[in-house]
Amino acid sequence: MVPLLLVLLLALILFGAGFAVKILWWVAIAVLVIWLIGFVARPKNSSSRWYRW
């Protein structure tokens, strides 16, 4: 019974980790798109960077 519970717990942990990694990939893609839009849409008359850091 204990090995079965361990296998089920491991499957649940791996499923949760896979779901979290998938969400993080979508967040990374969204940040990349926002960064690219900001890079392309920066003012042409300014030689400064469009971000503030």
N, C-alpha and C positions, 0 to 999 in steps of 0.2 A: 504494500500500500504506500509506503514512504517513497520508493522509487517513482511510482506513478505520479504522486504529488510533486516530486521534484521536477519531473519531466514537464508536467503541466505548468508549473511555476516558471520554468525556463522558457517554455513557449510563450507564456504571457509576457515575460520580460522582453524577449526578442521582438515580439509583435509591437509592444509599446515603443521600443527603441527604433524600430523600423518606421513607425508612424511619425515619431518625433524627427527623425532624419529627413523624411519626406517633407514635413512642414518646414524644416530649416532650409531645404533646397528651394522651396517656393519663396521663402523670405529673401534668400540670397539673390534669386532671379529678380524679384521686385526691386531690391536695392540697386542692383546693377542697371536695371532699366531707368530708374530715377536718376542715377548718376550719369548715365549716358545722355538723358534728356537735358540735364543741367549743363553738361559739358557742351552739347551742341547749341543750346539756346542761350548761351552767355552773351552779354553785350559785346558788340564788335568794336566799339570805340574805347573800351577799357582794356588795358593790358594786365589788369590784376586777375587773380584767380576768382572763380565764381563761388568757391567755398570759403568758409571763415575758420581756418585753423592754422 
